[in-house]
Amino acid sequence: MFDRTSAQRLIEVAGALADSRNTPLRGPSYRTIFAVLYGLGLRVGEVARFRIGDIDLSRQLLIVRDTKFTKSRLVPFGPRMGQLLTDYLDRRRQTARPGPLIATMPAFSFRKGQSMSPCTISQTFHELVPQLALAIPEGTASPCVHSLRHSFAVSTLLRWYRSGIDPGSRLLQLSTFMGHVHLTSTAVYLTITTELLAEASRRFERWADPLIQEVTP
């Protein structure tokens, strides 16, 4: 599971990846990919399939087309993500040969006209993980790129707890945002962490305290 600090470290080391003759903008590409995966909780295949026209900077929306169950959806993003995507597309424009970017071009591509493979993204993720110095408990598998989606769900729940929001009232919104058909699918991603358990306990204590006061002699 990635917290904010470890996710930022992943994005930093991804951004430092060197270019090669066949992989221009390798660092900026992976920096943006991993930021989107962690910050918006998308599936790796969804990000790999993005076209330039699917990034709507003016409305601050990502258009996720023909995803799981052949459904499409709109995913809003905030100003920081918007700046990251703007910077990335500006770099793409500066290196585009020949001519400007067009809507049908893959957003992430090392080969002309071909979208990046989800397997390539996953392989790069696994190559970067040893540089993160993650504390992986004994008997626990090393994280995979899909762990970023799990981390998004858990961090969203944690943020709601800390903001005083009842997570139960927002689960349908989270499920819709993640592209799930049923809440049970979203529940799979809500791994109980130490921080999440602590926040849930504090919330229960605040709820129970008035009742305890009433029955205490």
C-alpha positions in Angstrom: 0.0 0.0 0.0 1.3 3.4 -0.9 0.9 6.4 1.3 1.4 10.0 0.1 5.2 10.0 0.8 6.0 6.7 -0.9 3.8 7.7 -3.9 5.6 11.0 -4.3 8.9 9.1 -4.1 7.7 6.8 -6.9 6.8 9.7 -9.1 10.1 11.4 -8.4 12.2 8.3 -9.4 10.0 7.8 -12.4 10.6 11.3 -13.5 14.4 10.8 -13.3 14.3 7.9 -15.8 16.7 8.6 -18.7 15.7 8.8 -22.3 17.1 6.5 -24.9 17.0 6.7 -28.7 13.8 4.6 -28.8 12.2 6.1 -25.7 12.0 9.9 -25.8 10.4 11.6 -22.8 10.6 8.4 -20.8 10.9 10.2 -17.4 8.1 12.7 -18.0 5.8 10.0 -19.4 6.2 7.6 -16.5 6.1 10.5 -14.0 2.7 11.5 -15.4 1.4 7.9 -15.7 2.1 7.0 -12.1 0.8 10.3 -10.8 -2.5 9.7 -12.7 -2.7 6.1 -11.4 -2.2 7.1 -7.8 -4.0 10.5 -7.9 -7.1 9.3 -9.7 -7.2 5.6 -9.1 -7.5 4.6 -12.7 -6.8 1.1 -14.1 -3.4 0.8 -15.8 -5.1 -0.3 -19.0 -7.2 2.9 -19.0 -4.2 5.1 -18.7 -2.3 3.2 -21.4 -5.2 3.7 -23.9 -5.5 7.5 -23.4 -5.5 9.5 -26.6 -4.5 13.2 -26.7 -8.1 14.1 -27.2 -9.1 12.3 -24.0 -7.3 14.9 -21.9 -9.7 17.8 -21.7 -7.6 20.5 -19.9 -10.3 23.3 -20.3 -12.9 21.3 -18.5 -10.4 19.5 -16.2 -11.7 16.0 -17.3 -10.2 12.8 -18.5 -12.4 10.8 -20.9 -12.0 7.1 -20.1 -13.4 5.3 -23.2 -14.7 1.7 -23.6 -13.3 0.5 -20.3 -14.4 -2.5 -18.3 -17.9 -3.7 -19.2 -17.5 -1.6 -22.4 -18.5 1.5 -20.5 -17.0 5.0 -20.7 -16.9 7.7 -18.0 -15.6 11.2 -17.2 -13.0 11.6 -14.5 -12.5 15.1 -13.1 -9.2 16.3 -11.8 -7.9 19.2 -9.8 -5.5 22.1 -10.6 -2.3 20.2 -9.5 -3.1 17.3 -11.8 -4.1 19.7 -14.5 -0.7 21.4 -14.3 1.1 18.1 -14.4 -0.9 17.1 -17.6 -0.4 20.5 -19.1 3.4 20.3 -18.6 3.5 16.8 -20.1 1.6 17.8 -23.2 3.7 20.9 -23.6 6.8 18.6 -23.6 5.1 16.3 -26.1 4.4 19.3 -28.4 8.0 20.4 -28.2 9.3 17.0 -29.3 6.5 16.0 -31.8 7.9 15.1 -35.2 6.5 16.0 -37.6 3.8 18.5 -37.0 1.6 19.3 -33.9 -0.2 16.8 -31.6 -3.6 15.7 -32.8 -6.5 14.3 -30.8 -6.2 10.7 -32.1 -2.5 10.3 -31.1 -1.8 8.1 -28.1 -1.2 10.2 -25.0 1.6 7.9 -23.9 3.7 6.3 -26.6 7.3 5.4 -27.4 6.5 4.1 -30.8 4.8 6.3 -33.4 1.1 5.6 -33.5 1.1 2.9 -30.8 -0.2 3.2 -27.3 2.1 2.1 -24.5 1.5 -1.4 -23.3 0.1 -1.9 -19.8 2.7 -4.7 -19.4 5.5 -2.2 -20.2 4.1 0.2 -17.5 3.9 -2.7 -15.0 7.5 -3.8 -15.8 8.8 -0.3 -15.3 6.9 -0.1 -12.0 8.6 -3.3 -10.7 12.0 -2.0 -11.8 11.5 1.2 -9.7 10.1 -0.4 -6.6 13.5 -1.4 -5.1 14.5 2.3 -5.2 11.7 3.3 -2.9 12.9 1.5 0.2 9.4 0.4 1.1 8.8 -1.4 4.4 7.2 -4.6 3.1 6.1 -6.9 6.0 7.4 -10.4 6.0 5.1 -12.8 4.2 3.6 -9.9 2.1 4.0 -9.8 -1.6 5.8 -6.9 -3.2 3.4 -4.2 -4.5 2.3 -4.3 -8.1 1.2 -1.3 -10.3 -2.5 -2.1 -9.4 -1.6 -1.3 -5.8 -1.7 2.4 -6.8 -5.5 2.0 -7.4 -6.0 0.3 -4.0 -4.0 3.1 -2.4 -6.2 5.7 -4.1 -9.3 4.1 -2.6 -7.9 3.8 0.9 -6.4 7.3 0.9 -9.8 8.8 -0.2 -11.5 7.0 2.7 -8.9 8.2 5.1 -9.2 11.8 3.8 -13.0 11.7 4.4 -12.5 10.4 7.9 -10.1 13.2 8.7 -12.4 15.8 7.2 -15.3 14.7 9.4 -17.2 13.3 6.4 -19.2 10.1 6.9 -17.5 7.7 4.4 -20.7 5.6 4.2 -22.5 8.5 2.6 -19.8 8.8 -0.1 -19.1 5.2 -1.1 -21.4 5.4 -4.1 -19.6 8.4 -5.4 -16.2 6.6 -4.9 -17.6 3.5 -6.7 -18.8 5.6 -9.7 -15.5 7.5 -9.8 -13.6 4.3 -10.0 -15.8 2.9 -12.7 -17.4 0.1 -10.7 -20.9 -1.2 -11.3 -21.5 -2.4 -7.7 -20.3 -1.2 -4.3 -19.1 -4.7 -3.6 -16.4 -4.2 -6.3 -15.2 -1.0 -4.5 -15.2 -2.7 -1.2 -12.4 -5.1 -2.4 -10.1 -2.1 -2.7 -10.7 -0.8 0.9 -7.9 -2.6 2.6 -7.9 -1.9 6.4 -4.7 -0.1 7.2 -3.4 1.0 10.6 -4.2 4.6 9.9 -7.7 3.8 8.6 -8.5 1.6 11.6 -7.3 4.4 14.0 -9.5 7.0 12.3 -12.5 4.7 12.3 -11.9 4.0 16.0 -11.8 7.7 16.8 -15.0 8.3 14.9 -16.7 5.5 16.8 -15.5 7.0 20.1 -16.9 10.4 19.3 -20.2 8.8 18.4 -20.3 6.6 21.5 -19.1 9.2 24.1 -22.5 11.0 24.5 -24.2 7.6 25.0 -21.6 6.5 27.6 -22.1 9.9 29.4 -25.8 9.3 29.6 -25.6 5.9 31.3 -22.6 6.7 33.5 -23.7 7.3 37.1 
